[in-house]
Structure formats: C-alpha cells, structure tokens
Amino acid sequence: MLPIQGLKCIYDTNGRGWSIELVLKAEGEDAVRRFDVDGPDDAEMLIEAFEDSSASVFDPETGEIIFGYEYLDLDAEEYEASEEEDGESAEDEEHDEDSEDSGKVEKMSS
C-alpha cells in the first residue's frame, strides 16, 4: 500500500478523455499513476473523497484506491445528557405554550 500525496484531474484535449493522476510516496521518491475516468463528475467525486478522507492509499497489487475516514465517537454519557436536556426543553416549551394560551383565553373572556 502506498500513501497518496495528492490527486490531479486531467483532461486530454487530443484524446478528449478525462483521467485522474495519483501522486504516491514510494520508497523515498514520488511516483505517479494515471487512471482514466468516465467524465468530470467521476473525477470530482474522487477528488472530494480524497479531500474528505483522513487517510488515502493505493494498492498496486489490486489497483484499488482506498479512502479512510475517521468518525466522531460521542461519549455515551454526553449523548444521554444532551438527550435529557433536549427532552426537558421540549417539555418547558409545551408548558410555556399552554400558559400563553390560557392567558389569551382569560383576556378574551373579560
């Protein structure tokens, strides 16, 4: 597996085709691999996946490009506390709305 240092989108004006070029870190030197893609949408998708990933590698044996992502792991206690706060806020809002409605009825009946 070789770490990907960067991606470049290329449009060949002679062949009228799109490709992606990978810059790889291989044994103390930079290597470049070029792959044809179907169009600009596919090239953009690969570039966005590279930019959003936390690790990107190329496997020369299989020809696969692998993008790795890190996800935020919420602490269970923090999550439960935030859920409880949200529940209390919703109950408070309902109570406030009931109070406002009863105030309106009193004003109308006097």
PDB file as gemmi writes it, atoms N, CA and C in Angstrom:
CRYST1    1.000    1.000    1.000  90.00  90.00  90.00 P 1                      
ATOM      1  N   MET A   1       0.849  -1.171   0.000  1.00  0.00           N  
ATOM      2  CA  MET A   1       0.000   0.000   0.000  1.00  0.00           C  
ATOM      3  C   MET A   1       0.897   1.238   0.000  1.00  0.00           C  
ATOM      4  N   LEU A   2       0.566   2.161  -0.871  1.00  0.00           N  
ATOM      5  CA  LEU A   2       1.343   3.391  -0.986  1.00  0.00           C  
ATOM      6  C   LEU A   2       0.469   4.580  -0.623  1.00  0.00           C  
ATOM      7  N   PRO A   3       0.935   5.448   0.284  1.00  0.00           N  
ATOM      8  CA  PRO A   3       0.136   6.625   0.641  1.00  0.00           C  
ATOM      9  C   PRO A   3      -0.002   7.584  -0.534  1.00  0.00           C  
ATOM     10  N   ILE A   4      -1.203   8.110  -0.698  1.00  0.00           N  
ATOM     11  CA  ILE A   4      -1.468   9.073  -1.766  1.00  0.00           C  
ATOM     12  C   ILE A   4      -1.155  10.467  -1.240  1.00  0.00           C  
ATOM     13  N   GLN A   5      -0.276  11.174  -1.929  1.00  0.00           N  
ATOM     14  CA  GLN A   5       0.111  12.525  -1.539  1.00  0.00           C  
ATOM     15  C   GLN A   5      -0.813  13.572  -2.152  1.00  0.00           C  
ATOM     16  N   GLY A   6      -1.372  13.280  -3.320  1.00  0.00           N  
ATOM     17  CA  GLY A   6      -2.261  14.236  -3.966  1.00  0.00           C  
ATOM     18  C   GLY A   6      -2.921  13.638  -5.192  1.00  0.00           C  
ATOM     19  N   LEU A   7      -3.968  14.304  -5.656  1.00  0.00           N  
ATOM     20  CA  LEU A   7      -4.690  13.911  -6.863  1.00  0.00           C  
ATOM     21  C   LEU A   7      -4.715  15.089  -7.826  1.00  0.00           C  
ATOM     22  N   LYS A   8      -4.709  14.761  -9.106  1.00  0.00           N  
ATOM     23  CA  LYS A   8      -4.814  15.808 -10.118  1.00  0.00           C  
ATOM     24  C   LYS A   8      -5.813  15.345 -11.172  1.00  0.00           C  
ATOM     25  N   CYS A   9      -6.719  16.224 -11.546  1.00  0.00           N  
ATOM     26  CA  CYS A   9      -7.695  15.936 -12.589  1.00  0.00           C  
ATOM     27  C   CYS A   9      -7.111  16.423 -13.917  1.00  0.00           C  
ATOM     28  N   ILE A  10      -7.167  15.571 -14.943  1.00  0.00           N  
ATOM     29  CA  ILE A  10      -6.561  15.905 -16.238  1.00  0.00           C  
ATOM     30  C   ILE A  10      -7.585  15.681 -17.343  1.00  0.00           C  
ATOM     31  N   TYR A  11      -7.648  16.658 -18.269  1.00  0.00           N  
ATOM     32  CA  TYR A  11      -8.458  16.493 -19.469  1.00  0.00           C  
ATOM     33  C   TYR A  11      -7.512  16.486 -20.658  1.00  0.00           C  
ATOM     34  N   ASP A  12      -7.496  15.401 -21.402  1.00  0.00           N  
ATOM     35  CA  ASP A  12      -6.640  15.256 -22.579  1.00  0.00           C  
ATOM     36  C   ASP A  12      -7.378  15.833 -23.784  1.00  0.00           C  
ATOM     37  N   THR A  13      -6.901  16.957 -24.287  1.00  0.00           N  
ATOM     38  CA  THR A  13      -7.582  17.625 -25.408  1.00  0.00           C  
ATOM     39  C   THR A  13      -7.445  16.839 -26.705  1.00  0.00           C  
ATOM     40  N   ASN A  14      -6.365  16.087 -26.871  1.00  0.00           N  
ATOM     41  CA  ASN A  14      -6.201  15.279 -28.095  1.00  0.00           C  
ATOM     42  C   ASN A  14      -7.119  14.061 -28.069  1.00  0.00           C  
ATOM     43  N   GLY A  15      -7.087  13.320 -26.968  1.00  0.00           N  
ATOM     44  CA  GLY A  15      -7.906  12.118 -26.848  1.00  0.00           C  
ATOM     45  C   GLY A  15      -9.311  12.405 -26.354  1.00  0.00           C  
ATOM     46  N   ARG A  16      -9.541  13.655 -25.941  1.00  0.00           N  
ATOM     47  CA  ARG A  16     -10.842  14.083 -25.407  1.00  0.00           C  
ATOM     48  C   ARG A  16     -11.337  13.143 -24.307  1.00  0.00           C  
ATOM     49  N   GLY A  17     -10.456  12.876 -23.353  1.00  0.00           N  
ATOM     50  CA  GLY A  17     -10.825  12.000 -22.246  1.00  0.00           C  
ATOM     51  C   GLY A  17     -10.346  12.558 -20.922  1.00  0.00           C  
ATOM     52  N   TRP A  18     -11.005  12.122 -19.865  1.00  0.00           N  
ATOM     53  CA  TRP A  18     -10.687  12.550 -18.508  1.00  0.00           C  
ATOM     54  C   TRP A  18      -9.878  11.479 -17.801  1.00  0.00           C  
ATOM     55  N   SER A  19      -8.984  11.917 -16.926  1.00  0.00           N  
ATOM     56  CA  SER A  19      -8.230  10.980 -16.104  1.00  0.00           C  
ATOM     57  C   SER A  19      -7.869  11.637 -14.780  1.00  0.00           C  
ATOM     58  N   ILE A  20      -7.480  10.787 -13.851  1.00  0.00           N  
ATOM     59  CA  ILE A  20      -7.020  11.225 -12.527  1.00  0.00           C  
ATOM     60  C   ILE A  20      -5.579  10.758 -12.403  1.00  0.00           C  
ATOM     61  N   GLU A  21      -4.748  11.635 -11.897  1.00  0.00           N  
ATOM     62  CA  GLU A  21      -3.355  11.285 -11.664  1.00  0.00           C  
ATOM     63  C   GLU A  21      -3.105  11.261 -10.165  1.00  0.00           C  
ATOM     64  N   LEU A  22      -2.556  10.149  -9.666  1.00  0.00           N  
ATOM     65  CA  LEU A  22      -2.226   9.999  -8.258  1.00  0.00           C  
ATOM     66  C   LEU A  22      -0.739  10.266  -8.066  1.00  0.00           C  
ATOM     67  N   VAL A  23      -0.407  11.062  -7.059  1.00  0.00           N  
ATOM     68  CA  VAL A  23       0.982  11.247  -6.655  1.00  0.00           C  
ATOM     69  C   VAL A  23       1.168  10.391  -5.409  1.00  0.00           C  
ATOM     70  N   LEU A  24       2.059   9.403  -5.512  1.00  0.00           N  
ATOM     71  CA  LEU A  24       2.266   8.425  -4.453  1.00  0.00           C  
ATOM     72  C   LEU A  24       3.653   8.564  -3.848  1.00  0.00           C  
ATOM     73  N   LYS A  25       3.762   8.240  -2.581  1.00  0.00           N  
ATOM     74  CA  LYS A  25       5.049   8.222  -1.898  1.00  0.00           C  
ATOM     75  C   LYS A  25       5.537   6.780  -1.941  1.00  0.00           C  
ATOM     76  N   ALA A  26       6.574   6.510  -2.752  1.00  0.00           N  
ATOM     77  CA  ALA A  26       7.058   5.146  -2.916  1.00  0.00           C  
ATOM     78  C   ALA A  26       8.566   5.080  -2.711  1.00  0.00           C  
ATOM     79  N   GLU A  27       8.981   4.393  -1.649  1.00  0.00           N  
ATOM     80  CA  GLU A  27      10.390   4.116  -1.375  1.00  0.00           C  
ATOM     81  C   GLU A  27      11.296   5.339  -1.549  1.00  0.00           C  
ATOM     82  N   GLY A  28      10.971   6.414  -0.851  1.00  0.00           N  
ATOM     83  CA  GLY A  28      11.813   7.599  -0.858  1.00  0.00           C  
ATOM     84  C   GLY A  28      11.651   8.506  -2.058  1.00  0.00           C  
ATOM     85  N   GLU A  29      10.787   8.179  -2.982  1.00  0.00           N  
ATOM     86  CA  GLU A  29      10.560   9.040  -4.139  1.00  0.00           C  
ATOM     87  C   GLU A  29       9.075   9.124  -4.441  1.00  0.00           C  
ATOM     88  N   ASP A  30       8.705  10.131  -5.188  1.00  0.00           N  
ATOM     89  CA  ASP A  30       7.312  10.277  -5.584  1.00  0.00           C  
ATOM     90  C   ASP A  30       7.071   9.512  -6.887  1.00  0.00           C  
ATOM     91  N   ALA A  31       6.016   8.742  -6.925  1.00  0.00           N  
ATOM     92  CA  ALA A  31       5.616   8.020  -8.128  1.00  0.00           C  
ATOM     93  C   ALA A  31       4.280   8.580  -8.583  1.00  0.00           C  
ATOM     94  N   VAL A  32       4.004   8.464  -9.872  1.00  0.00           N  
ATOM     95  CA  VAL A  32       2.757   8.975 -10.427  1.00  0.00           C  
ATOM     96  C   VAL A  32       2.059   7.842 -11.173  1.00  0.00           C  
ATOM     97  N   ARG A  33       0.771   7.697 -10.918  1.00  0.00           N  
ATOM     98  CA  ARG A  33      -0.064   6.727 -11.640  1.00  0.00           C  
ATOM     99  C   ARG A  33      -1.258   7.465 -12.220  1.00  0.00           C  
ATOM    100  N   ARG A  34      -1.600   7.176 -13.460  1.00  0.00           N  
ATOM    101  CA  ARG A  34      -2.727   7.825 -14.112  1.00  0.00           C  
ATOM    102  C   ARG A  34      -3.793   6.784 -14.440  1.00  0.00           C  
ATOM    103  N   PHE A  35      -5.076   7.167 -14.155  1.00  0.00           N  
ATOM    104  CA  PHE A  35      -6.213   6.300 -14.396  1.00  0.00           C  
ATOM    105  C   PHE A  35      -7.275   7.063 -15.169  1.00  0.00           C  
ATOM    106  N   ASP A  36      -7.835   6.429 -16.183  1.00  0.00           N  
ATOM    107  CA  ASP A  36      -8.928   7.043 -16.936  1.00  0.00           C  
ATOM    108  C   ASP A  36     -10.206   6.995 -16.115  1.00  0.00           C  
ATOM    109  N   VAL A  37     -11.012   8.063 -16.202  1.00  0.00           N  
ATOM    110  CA  VAL A  37     -12.330   8.108 -15.572  1.00  0.00           C  
ATOM    111  C   VAL A  37     -13.347   8.471 -16.643  1.00  0.00           C  
ATOM    112  N   ASP A  38     -14.624   8.211 -16.364  1.00  0.00           N  
ATOM    113  CA  ASP A  38     -15.676   8.404 -17.359  1.00  0.00           C  
ATOM    114  C   ASP A  38     -15.957   9.862 -17.694  1.00  0.00           C  
ATOM    115  N   GLY A  39     -15.702  10.762 -16.756  1.00  0.00           N  
ATOM    116  CA  GLY A  39     -16.003  12.162 -17.030  1.00  0.00           C  
ATOM    117  C   GLY A  39     -15.665  13.047 -15.852  1.00  0.00           C  
ATOM    118  N   PRO A  40     -15.993  14.339 -15.957  1.00  0.00           N  
ATOM    119  CA  PRO A  40     -15.651  15.277 -14.888  1.00  0.00           C  
ATOM    120  C   PRO A  40     -16.365  14.982 -13.572  1.00  0.00           C  
ATOM    121  N   ASP A  41     -17.560  14.417 -13.641  1.00  0.00           N  
ATOM    122  CA  ASP A  41     -18.288  14.091 -12.402  1.00  0.00           C  
ATOM    123  C   ASP A  41     -17.549  13.019 -11.599  1.00  0.00           C  
ATOM    124  N   ASP A  42     -17.038  11.998 -12.295  1.00  0.00           N  
ATOM    125  CA  ASP A  42     -16.285  10.949 -11.606  1.00  0.00           C  
ATOM    126  C   ASP A  42     -14.984  11.495 -11.037  1.00  0.00           C  
ATOM    127  N   ALA A  43     -14.319  12.359 -11.794  1.00  0.00           N  
ATOM    128  CA  ALA A  43     -13.077  12.966 -11.313  1.00  0.00           C  
ATOM    129  C   ALA A  43     -13.351  13.814 -10.072  1.00  0.00           C  
ATOM    130  N   GLU A  44     -14.416  14.602 -10.108  1.00  0.00           N  
ATOM    131  CA  GLU A  44     -14.771  15.443  -8.961  1.00  0.00           C  
ATOM    132  C   GLU A  44     -15.110  14.590  -7.732  1.00  0.00           C  
ATOM    133  N   MET A  45     -15.815  13.482  -7.948  1.00  0.00           N  
ATOM    134  CA  MET A  45     -16.169  12.598  -6.839  1.00  0.00           C  
ATOM    135  C   MET A  45     -14.905  12.038  -6.172  1.00  0.00           C  
ATOM    136  N   LEU A  46     -13.920  11.630  -6.966  1.00  0.00           N  
ATOM    137  CA  LEU A  46     -12.679  11.095  -6.410  1.00  0.00           C  
ATOM    138  C   LEU A  46     -11.899  12.167  -5.655  1.00  0.00           C  
ATOM    139  N   ILE A  47     -11.860  13.367  -6.205  1.00  0.00           N  
ATOM    140  CA  ILE A  47     -11.143  14.457  -5.534  1.00  0.00           C  
ATOM    141  C   ILE A  47     -11.815  14.802  -4.215  1.00  0.00           C  
ATOM    142  N   GLU A  48     -13.142  14.865  -4.172  1.00  0.00           N  
ATOM    143  CA  GLU A  48     -13.860  15.147  -2.930  1.00  0.00           C  
ATOM    144  C   GLU A  48     -13.627  14.042  -1.901  1.00  0.00           C  
ATOM    145  N   ALA A  49     -13.628  12.786  -2.348  1.00  0.00           N  
ATOM    146  CA  ALA A  49     -13.380  11.669  -1.429  1.00  0.00           C  
ATOM    147  C   ALA A  49     -11.978  11.781  -0.843  1.00  0.00           C  
ATOM    148  N   PHE A  50     -11.002  12.166  -1.660  1.00  0.00           N  
ATOM    149  CA  PHE A  50      -9.628  12.343  -1.179  1.00  0.00           C  
ATOM    150  C   PHE A  50      -9.548  13.476  -0.164  1.00  0.00           C  
ATOM    151  N   GLU A  51     -10.185  14.612  -0.472  1.00  0.00           N  
ATOM    152  CA  GLU A  51     -10.146  15.768   0.427  1.00  0.00           C  
ATOM    153  C   GLU A  51     -10.824  15.487   1.756  1.00  0.00           C  
ATOM    154  N   ASP A  52     -11.908  14.709   1.751  1.00  0.00           N  
ATOM    155  CA  ASP A  52     -12.670  14.421   2.965  1.00  0.00           C  
ATOM    156  C   ASP A  52     -12.071  13.288   3.790  1.00  0.00           C  
ATOM    157  N   SER A  53     -11.191  12.494   3.190  1.00  0.00           N  
ATOM    158  CA  SER A  53     -10.659  11.324   3.895  1.00  0.00           C  
ATOM    159  C   SER A  53      -9.549  11.714   4.852  1.00  0.00           C  
ATOM    160  N   SER A  54      -9.365  10.889   5.862  1.00  0.00           N  
ATOM    161  CA  SER A  54      -8.275  11.106   6.810  1.00  0.00           C  
ATOM    162  C   SER A  54      -7.029  10.327   6.393  1.00  0.00           C  
ATOM    163  N   ALA A  55      -7.182   9.314   5.548  1.00  0.00           N  
ATOM    164  CA  ALA A  55      -6.061   8.544   5.015  1.00  0.00           C  
ATOM    165  C   ALA A  55      -6.442   8.015   3.640  1.00  0.00           C  
ATOM    166  N   SER A  56      -5.501   8.100   2.692  1.00  0.00           N  
ATOM    167  CA  SER A  56      -5.752   7.616   1.342  1.00  0.00           C  
ATOM    168  C   SER A  56      -4.549   6.813   0.879  1.00  0.00           C  
ATOM    169  N   VAL A  57      -4.799   5.607   0.367  1.00  0.00           N  
ATOM    170  CA  VAL A  57      -3.711   4.750  -0.088  1.00  0.00           C  
ATOM    171  C   VAL A  57      -4.074   4.101  -1.416  1.00  0.00           C  
ATOM    172  N   PHE A  58      -3.037   3.686  -2.127  1.00  0.00           N  
ATOM    173  CA  PHE A  58      -3.188   2.964  -3.384  1.00  0.00           C  
ATOM    174  C   PHE A  58      -2.519   1.611  -3.229  1.00  0.00           C  
ATOM    175  N   ASP A  59      -3.229   0.551  -3.599  1.00  0.00           N  
ATOM    176  CA  ASP A  59      -2.688  -0.805  -3.537  1.00  0.00           C  
ATOM    177  C   ASP A  59      -2.281  -1.205  -4.952  1.00  0.00           C  
ATOM    178  N   PRO A  60      -0.967  -1.224  -5.250  1.00  0.00           N  
ATOM    179  CA  PRO A  60      -0.528  -1.540  -6.611  1.00  0.00           C  
ATOM    180  C   PRO A  60      -0.827  -2.987  -7.028  1.00  0.00           C  
ATOM    181  N   GLU A  61      -0.964  -3.888  -6.076  1.00  0.00           N  
ATOM    182  CA  GLU A  61      -1.258  -5.284  -6.414  1.00  0.00           C  
ATOM    183  C   GLU A  61      -2.672  -5.453  -6.958  1.00  0.00           C  
ATOM    184  N   THR A  62      -3.634  -4.740  -6.359  1.00  0.00           N  
ATOM    185  CA  THR A  62      -5.033  -4.879  -6.787  1.00  0.00           C  
ATOM    186  C   THR A  62      -5.494  -3.719  -7.665  1.00  0.00           C  
ATOM    187  N   GLY A  63      -4.746  -2.597  -7.652  1.00  0.00           N  
ATOM    188  CA  GLY A  63      -5.153  -1.416  -8.409  1.00  0.00           C  
ATOM    189  C   GLY A  63      -6.247  -0.625  -7.715  1.00  0.00           C  
ATOM    190  N   GLU A  64      -6.472  -0.880  -6.431  1.00  0.00           N  
ATOM    191  CA  GLU A  64      -7.534  -0.206  -5.682  1.00  0.00           C  
ATOM    192  C   GLU A  64      -7.029   1.069  -5.018  1.00  0.00           C  
ATOM    193  N   ILE A  65      -7.884   2.083  -5.022  1.00  0.00           N  
ATOM    194  CA  ILE A  65      -7.660   3.308  -4.264  1.00  0.00           C  
ATOM    195  C   ILE A  65      -8.557   3.212  -3.042  1.00  0.00           C  
ATOM    196  N   ILE A  66      -7.972   3.391  -1.860  1.00  0.00           N  
ATOM    197  CA  ILE A  66      -8.732   3.230  -0.619  1.00  0.00           C  
ATOM    198  C   ILE A  66      -8.713   4.542   0.149  1.00  0.00           C  
ATOM    199  N   PHE A  67      -9.901   5.032   0.469  1.00  0.00           N  
ATOM    200  CA  PHE A  67     -10.045   6.245   1.269  1.00  0.00           C  
ATOM    201  C   PHE A  67     -10.530   5.845   2.644  1.00  0.00           C  
ATOM    202  N   GLY A  68      -9.843   6.311   3.685  1.00  0.00           N  
ATOM    203  CA  GLY A  68     -10.243   6.015   5.063  1.00  0.00           C  
ATOM    204  C   GLY A  68     -10.792   7.257   5.735  1.00  0.00           C  
ATOM    205  N   TYR A  69     -11.784   7.071   6.581  1.00  0.00           N  
ATOM    206  CA  TYR A  69     -12.444   8.184   7.260  1.00  0.00           C  
ATOM    207  C   TYR A  69     -12.482   7.932   8.759  1.00  0.00           C  
ATOM    208  N   GLU A  70     -12.308   8.991   9.526  1.00  0.00           N  
ATOM    209  CA  GLU A  70     -12.475   8.921  10.974  1.00  0.00           C  
ATOM    210  C   GLU A  70     -13.817   9.534  11.305  1.00  0.00           C  
ATOM    211  N   TYR A  71     -14.544   8.888  12.210  1.00  0.00           N  
ATOM    212  CA  TYR A  71     -15.844   9.391  12.618  1.00  0.00           C  
ATOM    213  C   TYR A  71     -15.795   9.811  14.072  1.00  0.00           C  
ATOM    214  N   LEU A  72     -16.549  10.825  14.391  1.00  0.00           N  
ATOM    215  CA  LEU A  72     -16.633  11.314  15.756  1.00  0.00           C  
ATOM    216  C   LEU A  72     -17.365  10.280  16.595  1.00  0.00           C  
ATOM    217  N   ASP A  73     -16.730   9.864  17.681  1.00  0.00           N  
ATOM    218  CA  ASP A  73     -17.331   8.883  18.582  1.00  0.00           C  
ATOM    219  C   ASP A  73     -17.838   9.632  19.811  1.00  0.00           C  
ATOM    220  N   LEU A  74     -19.143   9.814  19.894  1.00  0.00           N  
ATOM    221  CA  LEU A  74     -19.717  10.534  21.025  1.00  0.00           C  
ATOM    222  C   LEU A  74     -19.640   9.688  22.279  1.00  0.00           C  
ATOM    223  N   ASP A  75     -19.264  10.314  23.363  1.00  0.00           N  
ATOM    224  CA  ASP A  75     -19.256   9.643  24.659  1.00  0.00           C  
ATOM    225  C   ASP A  75     -20.703   9.368  25.049  1.00  0.00           C  
ATOM    226  N   ALA A  76     -21.007   8.174  25.479  1.00  0.00           N  
ATOM    227  CA  ALA A  76     -22.382   7.782  25.795  1.00  0.00           C  
ATOM    228  C   ALA A  76     -23.006   8.696  26.842  1.00  0.00           C  
ATOM    229  N   GLU A  77     -22.243   9.087  27.862  1.00  0.00           N  
ATOM    230  CA  GLU A  77     -22.794   9.944  28.914  1.00  0.00           C  
ATOM    231  C   GLU A  77     -23.135  11.324  28.369  1.00  0.00           C  
ATOM    232  N   GLU A  78     -22.255  11.883  27.538  1.00  0.00           N  
ATOM    233  CA  GLU A  78     -22.531  13.195  26.952  1.00  0.00           C  
ATOM    234  C   GLU A  78     -23.768  13.125  26.069  1.00  0.00           C  
ATOM    235  N   TYR A  79     -23.902  12.026  25.296  1.00  0.00           N  
ATOM    236  CA  TYR A  79     -25.040  11.868  24.415  1.00  0.00           C  
ATOM    237  C   TYR A  79     -26.342  11.793  25.213  1.00  0.00           C  
ATOM    238  N   GLU A  80     -26.343  10.988  26.276  1.00  0.00           N  
ATOM    239  CA  GLU A  80     -27.540  10.857  27.097  1.00  0.00           C  
ATOM    240  C   GLU A  80     -27.887  12.181  27.770  1.00  0.00           C  
ATOM    241  N   ALA A  81     -26.874  12.912  28.235  1.00  0.00           N  
ATOM    242  CA  ALA A  81     -27.123  14.205  28.885  1.00  0.00           C  
ATOM    243  C   ALA A  81     -27.736  15.189  27.897  1.00  0.00           C  
ATOM    244  N   SER A  82     -27.248  15.192  26.673  1.00  0.00           N  
ATOM    245  CA  SER A  82     -27.807  16.111  25.684  1.00  0.00           C  
ATOM    246  C   SER A  82     -29.234  15.717  25.321  1.00  0.00           C  
ATOM    247  N   GLU A  83     -29.518  14.415  25.291  1.00  0.00           N  
ATOM    248  CA  GLU A  83     -30.875  13.954  25.014  1.00  0.00           C  
ATOM    249  C   GLU A  83     -31.827  14.378  26.126  1.00  0.00           C  
ATOM    250  N   GLU A  84     -31.378  14.274  27.378  1.00  0.00           N  
ATOM    251  CA  GLU A  84     -32.213  14.677  28.509  1.00  0.00           C  
ATOM    252  C   GLU A  84     -32.490  16.178  28.447  1.00  0.00           C  
ATOM    253  N   GLU A  85     -31.472  16.972  28.134  1.00  0.00           N  
ATOM    254  CA  GLU A  85     -31.654  18.423  28.025  1.00  0.00           C  
ATOM    255  C   GLU A  85     -32.645  18.757  26.930  1.00  0.00           C  
ATOM    256  N   ASP A  86     -32.551  18.066  25.800  1.00  0.00           N  
ATOM    257  CA  ASP A  86     -33.478  18.303  24.698  1.00  0.00           C  
ATOM    258  C   ASP A  86     -34.898  17.960  25.112  1.00  0.00           C  
ATOM    259  N   GLY A  87     -35.082  16.872  25.869  1.00  0.00           N  
ATOM    260  CA  GLY A  87     -36.411  16.466  26.326  1.00  0.00           C  
ATOM    261  C   GLY A  87     -36.994  17.477  27.282  1.00  0.00           C  
ATOM    262  N   GLU A  88     -36.170  17.999  28.202  1.00  0.00           N  
ATOM    263  CA  GLU A  88     -36.643  18.998  29.158  1.00  0.00           C  
ATOM    264  C   GLU A  88     -37.015  20.288  28.447  1.00  0.00           C  
ATOM    265  N   SER A  89     -36.243  20.670  27.458  1.00  0.00           N  
ATOM    266  CA  SER A  89     -36.531  21.905  26.725  1.00  0.00           C  
ATOM    267  C   SER A  89     -37.859  21.799  26.005  1.00  0.00           C  
ATOM    268  N   ALA A  90     -38.120  20.639  25.414  1.00  0.00           N  
ATOM    269  CA  ALA A  90     -39.378  20.451  24.702  1.00  0.00           C  
ATOM    270  C   ALA A  90     -40.554  20.511  25.673  1.00  0.00           C  
ATOM    271  N   GLU A  91     -40.407  19.908  26.866  1.00  0.00           N  
ATOM    272  CA  GLU A  91     -41.471  19.944  27.858  1.00  0.00           C  
ATOM    273  C   GLU A  91     -41.705  21.372  28.339  1.00  0.00           C  
ATOM    274  N   ASP A  92     -40.617  22.139  28.565  1.00  0.00           N  
ATOM    275  CA  ASP A  92     -40.735  23.528  29.002  1.00  0.00           C  
ATOM    276  C   ASP A  92     -41.470  24.362  27.969  1.00  0.00           C  
ATOM    277  N   GLU A  93     -41.143  24.140  26.677  1.00  0.00           N  
ATOM    278  CA  GLU A  93     -41.797  24.894  25.613  1.00  0.00           C  
ATOM    279  C   GLU A  93     -43.290  24.588  25.577  1.00  0.00           C  
ATOM    280  N   GLU A  94     -43.653  23.304  25.744  1.00  0.00           N  
ATOM    281  CA  GLU A  94     -45.067  22.933  25.745  1.00  0.00           C  
ATOM    282  C   GLU A  94     -45.788  23.602  26.906  1.00  0.00           C  
ATOM    283  N   HIS A  95     -45.141  23.630  28.083  1.00  0.00           N  
ATOM    284  CA  HIS A  95     -45.734  24.251  29.260  1.00  0.00           C  
ATOM    285  C   HIS A  95     -45.906  25.753  29.024  1.00  0.00           C  
ATOM    286  N   ASP A  96     -44.914  26.397  28.442  1.00  0.00           N  
ATOM    287  CA  ASP A  96     -44.992  27.823  28.158  1.00  0.00           C  
ATOM    288  C   ASP A  96     -46.120  28.116  27.172  1.00  0.00           C  
ATOM    289  N   GLU A  97     -46.278  27.268  26.151  1.00  0.00           N  
ATOM    290  CA  GLU A  97     -47.338  27.477  25.175  1.00  0.00           C  
ATOM    291  C   GLU A  97     -48.701  27.348  25.840  1.00  0.00           C  
ATOM    292  N   ASP A  98     -48.853  26.362  26.752  1.00  0.00           N  
ATOM    293  CA  ASP A  98     -50.112  26.194  27.463  1.00  0.00           C  
ATOM    294  C   ASP A  98     -50.417  27.428  28.301  1.00  0.00           C  
ATOM    295  N   SER A  99     -49.408  27.984  28.967  1.00  0.00           N  
ATOM    296  CA  SER A  99     -49.585  29.174  29.797  1.00  0.00           C  
ATOM    297  C   SER A  99     -50.002  30.358  28.944  1.00  0.00           C  
ATOM    298  N   GLU A 100     -49.381  30.498  27.770  1.00  0.00           N  
ATOM    299  CA  GLU A 100     -49.724  31.610  26.885  1.00  0.00           C  
ATOM    300  C   GLU A 100     -51.152  31.472  26.388  1.00  0.00           C  
ATOM    301  N   ASP A 101     -51.544  30.240  26.037  1.00  0.00           N  
ATOM    302  CA  ASP A 101     -52.898  30.019  25.546  1.00  0.00           C  
ATOM    303  C   ASP A 101     -53.920  30.335  26.622  1.00  0.00           C  
ATOM    304  N   SER A 102     -53.668  29.947  27.882  1.00  0.00           N  
ATOM    305  CA  SER A 102     -54.635  30.198  28.943  1.00  0.00           C  
ATOM    306  C   SER A 102     -54.713  31.698  29.201  1.00  0.00           C  
ATOM    307  N   GLY A 103     -53.610  32.416  29.020  1.00  0.00           N  
ATOM    308  CA  GLY A 103     -53.626  33.877  29.198  1.00  0.00           C  
ATOM    309  C   GLY A 103     -54.498  34.520  28.130  1.00  0.00           C  
ATOM    310  N   LYS A 104     -54.456  33.996  26.935  1.00  0.00           N  
ATOM    311  CA  LYS A 104     -55.252  34.556  25.858  1.00  0.00           C  
ATOM    312  C   LYS A 104     -56.735  34.341  26.110  1.00  0.00           C  
ATOM    313  N   VAL A 105     -57.069  33.183  26.643  1.00  0.00           N  
ATOM    314  CA  VAL A 105     -58.475  32.876  26.919  1.00  0.00           C  
ATOM    315  C   VAL A 105     -58.990  33.825  28.004  1.00  0.00           C  
ATOM    316  N   GLU A 106     -58.201  34.075  29.042  1.00  0.00           N  
ATOM    317  CA  GLU A 106     -58.621  34.968  30.104  1.00  0.00           C  
ATOM    318  C   GLU A 106     -58.868  36.371  29.563  1.00  0.00           C  
ATOM    319  N   LYS A 107     -58.008  36.828  28.697  1.00  0.00           N  
ATOM    320  CA  LYS A 107     -58.169  38.167  28.145  1.00  0.00           C  
ATOM    321  C   LYS A 107     -59.436  38.270  27.314  1.00  0.00           C  
ATOM    322  N   MET A 108     -59.741  37.193  26.596  1.00  0.00           N  
ATOM    323  CA  MET A 108     -60.917  37.220  25.731  1.00  0.00           C  
ATOM    324  C   MET A 108     -62.200  37.156  26.543  1.00  0.00           C  
ATOM    325  N   SER A 109     -62.185  36.504  27.708  1.00  0.00           N  
ATOM    326  CA  SER A 109     -63.425  36.331  28.458  1.00  0.00           C  
ATOM    327  C   SER A 109     -63.747  37.538  29.335  1.00  0.00           C  
ATOM    328  N   SER A 110     -62.819  38.467  29.566  1.00  0.00           N  
ATOM    329  CA  SER A 110     -63.127  39.588  30.458  1.00  0.00           C  
ATOM    330  C   SER A 110     -63.807  40.715  29.795  1.00  0.00           C  
TER     331      SER A 110                                                      
END                                                                             
